[in-house]
């Protein structure tokens, strides 16, 4: 078995940090991307940059043979556009089609990878106000987001008889270099920050450092399989999230954005910020993963006060 780890979606927020961390641990990074020339500039330390076309499986299938792991992060950005019917199709196709061909390549591989880690999201569980959720729960909603996650995960199932399969059901990733946190900070910088929607919705979150550590933990621990919630042990409600951001930034948190306005501004995608669930990382904790950042205030102080 080689030391090669294949990453799709490696030039995104999570992919860049993960590829760097795995490289620093001595793994050979192989990037599957639509634009290898671009990925070479973003990830110059990667050993291989392979053209990723779902309709040309023969061009990259051989790289999967004898690989240590395949980490599938590819997918169109949920928050980039309003969810028109055409963009919904793009969101589904960018996840389901690519994941399906990865599963097919693993099935046809002469020496399958040790593990396939396929991205999913906390939206899998749907919206819940009071119920505590863990990996044993089935989806509670029929929203587009929960349906998308279900289709995304199901696309990997054929590969389960050929390799260890893990779903990384990720919450809101907190990073100082982009993503949801960067967008949420802007109003506070102008002293007009506050909760989004009712403020009662739960926000499962995770510090980027713990997220990357959890991916590596899954790669290196063969007993980990199935669904794993990539979230911190202490989810918070939106009103508390806003209060802590304001405290760390020394700004007020007074200007709540009502849900009806978010619906007008964002359309159906408003559910990304107005709905949530009280999600816990039960599988990770039971199997010994150690979080560095368990509470939100410590996490935000680390991210927002770095020199």
LINCOR-V398600 format. One record per pair of residues at least 24 apart in sequence whose C-alpha atoms are under 6 Angstrom apart, sorted by the first residue. I is the first residue (numbers start at 1). GAP is how many residues later the second one is. D is the distance in whole Angstrom. If there is no record, write none. Layout:
I,GAP,D ; I,GAP,D
This chain:
1,65,5 ; 2,64,6 ; 2,65,5 ; 2,66,6 ; 3,24,5 ; 3,25,6 ; 3,65,6 ; 4,24,5 ; 4,25,6 ; 4,63,5 ; 4,64,5 ; 5,24,5 ; 5,25,6 ; 5,63,6 ; 5,64,5 ; 5,65,6 ; 6,24,5 ; 6,25,6 ; 6,64,5 ; 7,24,5 ; 7,64,5 ; 7,65,6 ; 8,24,5 ; 8,64,5 ; 8,65,5 ; 8,66,5 ; 9,64,5 ; 9,65,4 ; 18,194,6 ; 54,44,6 ; 61,44,6 ; 65,44,6 ; 65,46,5 ; 65,47,6 ; 66,45,5 ; 66,47,6 ; 67,46,5 ; 68,45,5 ; 68,46,5 ; 69,44,5 ; 69,45,6 ; 69,46,5 ; 69,47,6 ; 70,46,5 ; 71,45,6 ; 71,46,5 ; 71,47,6 ; 72,46,5 ; 72,47,6 ; 73,46,5 ; 82,184,6 ; 83,186,6 ; 95,57,6 ; 96,56,5 ; 96,59,6 ; 99,56,6 ; 100,55,5 ; 103,53,5 ; 103,56,5 ; 107,52,6 ; 114,49,6 ; 115,48,6 ; 115,49,5 ; 115,50,6 ; 116,49,5 ; 117,49,5 ; 117,50,6 ; 118,49,5 ; 119,48,6 ; 119,49,5 ; 120,29,6 ; 120,48,5 ; 120,49,5 ; 121,48,4 ; 121,49,4 ; 122,47,5 ; 122,48,5 ; 122,49,5 ; 124,25,5 ; 127,148,6 ; 127,149,5 ; 127,150,5 ; 128,149,5 ; 132,146,5 ; 133,145,6 ; 133,146,5 ; 134,145,6 ; 134,146,5 ; 134,148,6 ; 165,60,6 ; 165,61,6 ; 166,59,5 ; 166,60,5 ; 166,61,6 ; 167,59,6 ; 167,60,5 ; 167,61,6 ; 168,60,5 ; 168,62,6 ; 169,60,5 ; 169,61,6 ; 170,60,5 ; 171,33,5 ; 171,34,5 ; 171,60,5 ; 172,33,4 ; 173,32,6 ; 173,33,5 ; 173,35,6 ; 174,33,5 ; 174,34,6 ; 175,33,6 ; 176,127,6 ; 192,63,6 ; 193,60,5 ; 193,62,6 ; 194,48,6 ; 194,59,4 ; 194,60,5 ; 194,61,5 ; 194,62,5 ; 195,43,6 ; 195,44,5 ; 195,47,5 ; 195,61,5 ; 196,60,6 ; 196,61,5 ; 197,60,6 ; 197,61,5 ; 197,62,4 ; 197,77,5 ; 199,39,5 ; 199,40,4 ; 200,37,6 ; 201,36,5 ; 201,37,6 ; 201,74,6 ; 201,75,6 ; 202,34,6 ; 202,35,4 ; 202,74,5 ; 202,75,5 ; 202,76,5 ; 203,32,6 ; 203,33,5 ; 203,34,6 ; 203,73,6 ; 204,27,6 ; 204,31,5 ; 204,75,6 ; 205,26,5 ; 205,27,6 ; 206,25,5 ; 206,26,5 ; 228,55,6 ; 229,52,5 ; 231,50,6 ; 232,62,6 ; 233,47,6 ; 233,61,6 ; 234,61,6
